[in-house]
């Protein structure tokens, strides 16, 4: 795995953490996205995805959650803006936020 991509993903995970979201990588038949599950804020990413796809999913989720109220390094903010505008293969969209009790 490209060390630059790994660093990019790590920095995105740090932004999620600042926003109070825990990033989890799970196997399953889903793309990924963010949700609130019993008051836990989660950003779930399919562990079978390539790192590039993981970056897009995390960036799109962060953009939807909103990063305007926290400090984000300019290069990371740029990644979020750029990657969040990309389409996933097969016209998949990141899953919408869901609230579960």
C-alpha positions in Angstrom: 0.0 0.0 0.0 1.3 3.4 -1.0 2.5 5.2 2.2 1.1 8.5 1.0 -2.4 7.0 0.7 -2.0 5.4 4.1 -1.1 8.8 5.6 -4.0 10.4 3.8 -6.4 7.9 5.3 -4.9 8.3 8.8 -5.3 12.0 8.6 -9.0 11.6 7.5 -9.5 9.2 10.4 -8.1 11.9 12.8 -10.6 14.4 11.5 -13.4 11.9 12.1 -12.1 11.5 15.6 -12.1 15.3 16.2 -15.8 15.2 15.2 -16.5 12.5 17.7 -16.8 9.7 15.1 -15.1 6.3 15.4 -14.0 4.8 12.1 -14.6 1.1 11.8 -13.6 -1.3 9.0 -16.1 -4.2 8.7 -16.8 -6.9 6.1 -20.2 -6.9 4.4 -22.3 -6.1 1.5 -22.2 -2.3 1.8 -20.2 0.7 0.6 -19.9 2.6 3.8 -20.9 5.8 5.4 -21.8 7.3 8.8 -24.5 6.6 11.3 -25.5 7.0 14.9 -26.0 3.7 16.7 -27.2 3.8 20.2 -25.6 7.2 20.7 -22.3 6.1 19.2 -21.2 8.0 16.2 -19.7 5.6 13.7 -18.2 5.9 10.3 -18.3 2.3 8.9 -16.2 1.4 5.9 -16.1 -1.9 4.1 -12.8 -3.5 4.9 -12.7 -5.2 1.5 -12.5 -1.9 -0.3 -9.2 -0.7 -1.8 -7.5 2.1 0.1 -8.4 4.7 -2.6 -12.1 3.8 -2.2 -11.8 4.0 1.6 -10.4 7.5 1.2 -13.3 8.5 -1.0 -15.9 7.1 1.4 -14.4 8.6 4.5 -13.9 12.0 2.7 -17.5 12.0 1.5 -18.8 11.1 4.9 -16.8 13.9 6.6 -18.0 16.4 4.0 -21.6 15.4 4.8 -21.1 15.5 8.6 -19.5 19.0 8.2 -16.0 20.1 8.9 -16.5 23.9 9.0 -16.6 24.2 12.8 -13.2 22.5 13.5 -9.6 23.1 12.4 -8.6 20.8 9.6 -5.1 21.0 8.0 -5.4 22.8 4.7 -4.1 19.8 2.7 -6.6 17.5 4.5 -9.5 19.9 3.8 -8.4 20.0 0.2 -8.5 16.1 0.1 -12.0 16.1 1.6 -13.2 18.7 -0.9 -11.7 16.9 -3.9 -12.5 13.3 -2.9 -16.1 14.1 -1.8 -16.9 15.3 -5.3 -15.8 12.0 -6.9 -18.3 9.4 -7.8 -17.9 5.8 -6.6 -17.7 3.1 -9.2 -21.0 1.8 -10.4 -22.7 5.1 -9.4 -22.9 3.9 -5.8 -23.4 6.6 -3.3 -22.2 6.7 0.3 -25.1 5.6 2.5 -27.2 8.3 4.1 -26.9 9.0 7.8 -29.2 6.7 9.7 -30.3 7.0 13.3 -31.0 3.8 15.2 -32.3 3.5 18.7 
